[in-house]
Amino acid sequence: MKAVVFAGDGQVRVASVPEPQVVDPGDAVVRVRRAAVCGTDLHLVAHAGDLPVGTVLGHEFAGEVAAVGPGVRTHAVGDLVAGADFTACGTCWWCRRGDHWECAQRRFFGTGPAFGPPLAGAQAELVRVPFADTALRPVPDGVGLDAAVFLGDTLATGYAAVRRAGPRPGTPSRCWAAGRSGSSRASPRRRAAPGS
C-alpha cells in the first residue's frame, strides 16, 4: 500500500509499505478515507530527533473498518469511524477514570518513539488500530468524513482543554488561536459556559 513516510532531513515521501494486519484480538484495520496533517506532524518532520526514516506519519484520520480481531465488540467491517490520535487499553485504572493518556499501553499514531512505543500512522491507505473499542468511534449520522477527521484529535483536544479549565457561565475567557485548534477550544467553551 502507499503511505506518507518520514524521509529524513525535514522531508517526507510517498512510499510502498506493508499492509497492516490484525495482530491482537482487540485490533481493527481501518481503510483511511480522510487524513489530516497536524502541527505535531510538521514539528516531528522538521525536528526529527529520533524519528526513524520510513516512519508512516499521521494521527488524524477517519475511514471504514476493513478488518476486526475477535475481541472487538463495538465495530464491524464496513462501519465508518473516526480514530483517536493515540490508543489506550480502556480497562486500566487510568482509562477507567478517563485519563487515557496515562495508560501504560498508550501508543501514539505516526510519531515514532516520541510519545511511547512506535505505532504506524494514518497517512496511509490502511492503519492498524490497537484497542479499537477504545480508539475508534462511529462517525455520527449527518457528519461527513471531511468533518469526522477532526473528531479524534483537534476537537477532542479542544474539549479536553475546556473541561480541564472548568469554565463557569458568565466567566470571561479568551482564545488567541484562530486556526483549527483555537476554534476547537472556542466552540466547546461557549457550550460549557453560555454567556461567557
C-alpha positions as CSV (number, residue, x, y, z in Angstrom):
1,M,0.0,0.0,0.0
2,K,1.0,3.7,-0.3
3,A,1.8,5.8,2.8
4,V,3.4,9.1,3.6
5,V,6.7,8.4,5.4
6,F,9.4,10.4,7.0
7,A,12.3,10.6,4.6
8,G,14.9,12.3,6.8
9,D,16.2,15.9,6.9
10,G,12.8,17.6,7.1
11,Q,11.4,15.6,4.1
12,V,8.5,13.2,3.5
13,R,7.7,11.0,0.6
14,V,5.0,8.6,-0.6
15,A,6.3,5.0,-0.3
16,S,5.1,1.5,-0.6
17,V,4.9,-0.1,2.8
18,P,3.5,-3.5,4.0
19,E,-0.3,-3.6,4.7
20,P,-1.2,-3.7,8.3
21,Q,-2.8,-6.8,9.7
22,V,-4.8,-7.7,12.8
23,V,-2.2,-8.7,15.3
24,D,-4.1,-8.7,18.6
25,P,-7.7,-9.7,19.3
26,G,-8.6,-6.1,20.1
27,D,-7.2,-4.7,16.8
28,A,-9.0,-3.3,13.8
29,V,-7.7,-2.3,10.5
30,V,-9.2,0.9,9.0
31,R,-9.2,1.9,5.4
32,V,-8.3,5.5,5.7
33,R,-10.7,7.8,3.7
34,R,-9.6,11.1,5.3
35,A,-6.3,12.0,7.0
36,A,-5.2,15.4,8.2
37,V,-1.8,17.0,8.8
38,C,-1.3,18.3,12.3
39,G,1.2,20.7,13.7
40,T,2.7,17.8,15.6
41,D,3.4,16.1,12.3
42,L,5.1,19.2,11.0
43,H,7.2,19.6,14.1
44,L,8.3,15.9,14.0
45,V,9.4,16.2,10.4
46,A,11.2,19.5,10.9
47,H,12.9,18.5,14.3
48,A,13.0,14.7,13.9
49,G,15.2,13.8,16.8
50,D,15.0,10.0,16.9
51,L,12.1,9.7,14.4
52,P,13.3,6.8,12.2
53,V,13.4,7.2,8.4
54,G,10.4,5.3,7.0
55,T,8.0,6.0,9.8
56,V,4.5,6.2,8.5
57,L,3.2,9.6,9.7
58,G,-0.2,11.0,10.8
59,H,-2.6,10.6,13.7
60,E,-5.8,12.3,12.4
61,F,-8.0,10.0,10.4
62,A,-11.4,8.8,9.6
63,G,-12.4,5.8,7.4
64,E,-14.1,2.5,7.1
65,V,-13.3,-0.6,9.2
66,A,-11.7,-3.2,6.9
67,A,-11.0,-5.9,9.4
68,V,-11.5,-6.6,13.1
69,G,-10.0,-9.0,15.6
70,P,-12.2,-11.5,17.6
71,G,-12.1,-9.3,20.7
72,V,-13.5,-6.2,19.0
73,R,-17.1,-5.6,20.3
74,T,-18.2,-2.2,19.2
75,H,-17.2,-2.1,15.5
76,A,-17.8,-4.3,12.4
77,V,-16.4,-4.4,8.9
78,G,-17.9,-1.6,6.9
79,D,-18.5,0.8,9.8
80,L,-17.4,4.4,9.3
81,V,-15.2,5.5,12.2
82,A,-13.1,8.4,13.4
83,G,-9.8,7.5,15.1
84,A,-8.3,8.9,18.3
85,D,-4.8,10.2,17.9
86,F,-3.5,7.5,20.3
87,T,-4.5,4.2,21.6
88,A,-5.1,3.1,25.2
89,C,-6.3,-0.2,26.7
90,G,-9.6,1.2,28.0
91,T,-9.6,-1.0,31.1
92,C,-6.8,0.0,33.4
93,W,-7.3,2.4,36.4
94,W,-6.2,5.4,34.3
95,C,-8.5,4.6,31.4
96,R,-11.5,3.9,33.7
97,R,-11.2,7.4,35.1
98,G,-10.9,9.0,31.7
99,D,-7.1,9.6,31.7
100,H,-6.3,7.5,28.7
101,W,-3.0,9.5,28.1
102,E,-1.6,7.9,31.4
103,C,-2.3,4.3,30.2
104,A,0.8,2.2,30.3
105,Q,-0.2,0.7,27.0
106,R,-0.7,4.1,25.2
107,R,0.7,4.3,21.7
108,F,0.5,7.5,19.5
109,F,0.0,7.0,15.8
110,G,2.7,8.1,13.4
111,T,5.2,9.7,15.8
112,G,7.8,7.1,16.1
113,P,9.0,6.7,19.8
114,A,8.3,10.4,20.7
115,F,5.3,9.5,22.9
116,G,5.8,5.9,23.7
117,P,6.2,2.7,21.7
118,P,6.0,3.4,17.9
119,L,2.8,2.8,16.0
120,A,2.4,3.3,12.3
121,G,0.5,6.4,11.4
122,A,-2.7,7.0,9.4
123,Q,-1.4,9.0,6.4
124,A,-1.7,5.7,4.6
125,E,-4.3,3.6,2.7
126,L,-4.8,1.4,5.8
127,V,-3.9,1.7,9.5
128,R,-3.8,-0.8,12.3
129,V,-5.7,0.3,15.4
130,P,-4.9,-1.5,18.6
131,F,-7.6,-1.4,21.3
132,A,-10.1,-0.5,18.6
133,D,-13.1,-0.4,21.0
134,T,-11.3,2.5,22.9
135,A,-9.5,4.3,20.0
136,L,-12.3,4.3,17.4
137,R,-15.8,6.0,17.5
138,P,-18.6,5.7,15.0
139,V,-19.0,8.7,12.7
140,P,-22.3,10.2,13.7
141,D,-25.2,10.3,11.2
142,G,-25.1,13.5,9.2
143,V,-21.3,14.1,9.8
144,G,-19.3,13.8,6.7
145,L,-15.8,12.4,6.6
146,D,-14.3,15.9,6.0
147,A,-15.5,16.9,9.4
148,A,-15.1,13.5,11.1
149,V,-11.3,13.6,10.5
150,F,-11.1,16.3,13.2
151,L,-13.1,14.4,15.9
152,G,-10.2,12.3,17.2
153,D,-7.5,14.9,17.8
154,T,-8.5,18.5,17.1
155,L,-12.0,18.6,18.6
156,A,-11.0,16.1,21.4
157,T,-8.1,18.3,22.3
158,G,-10.3,21.4,22.5
159,Y,-12.9,19.6,24.5
160,A,-10.3,18.3,27.0
161,A,-8.8,21.8,27.4
162,V,-12.1,23.3,28.1
163,R,-13.0,20.5,30.6
164,R,-9.8,21.0,32.4
165,A,-10.2,24.7,32.6
166,G,-13.6,24.3,34.2
167,P,-15.3,27.4,32.9
168,R,-18.5,28.8,34.6
169,P,-21.3,30.7,33.0
170,G,-20.6,34.4,32.8
171,T,-16.8,34.0,33.4
172,P,-14.9,35.7,30.6
173,S,-12.3,33.8,28.6
174,R,-10.1,34.4,25.6
175,C,-8.8,32.1,22.9
176,W,-5.8,33.5,20.9
177,A,-5.5,30.8,18.3
178,A,-7.8,31.2,15.3
179,G,-7.0,28.1,13.4
180,R,-8.4,24.6,13.8
181,S,-7.1,24.2,17.3
182,G,-8.3,27.5,18.5
183,S,-11.7,27.0,17.0
184,S,-11.9,23.6,18.6
185,R,-11.5,25.2,22.0
186,A,-13.8,28.2,21.5
187,S,-16.9,26.2,20.5
188,P,-16.8,23.8,23.5
189,R,-16.1,26.8,25.7
190,R,-19.3,28.5,24.5
191,R,-21.3,25.4,25.1
192,A,-19.8,24.7,28.6
193,A,-20.3,28.3,29.9
194,P,-23.0,30.1,27.9
195,G,-22.9,33.9,28.2
196,S,-19.1,34.0,28.5
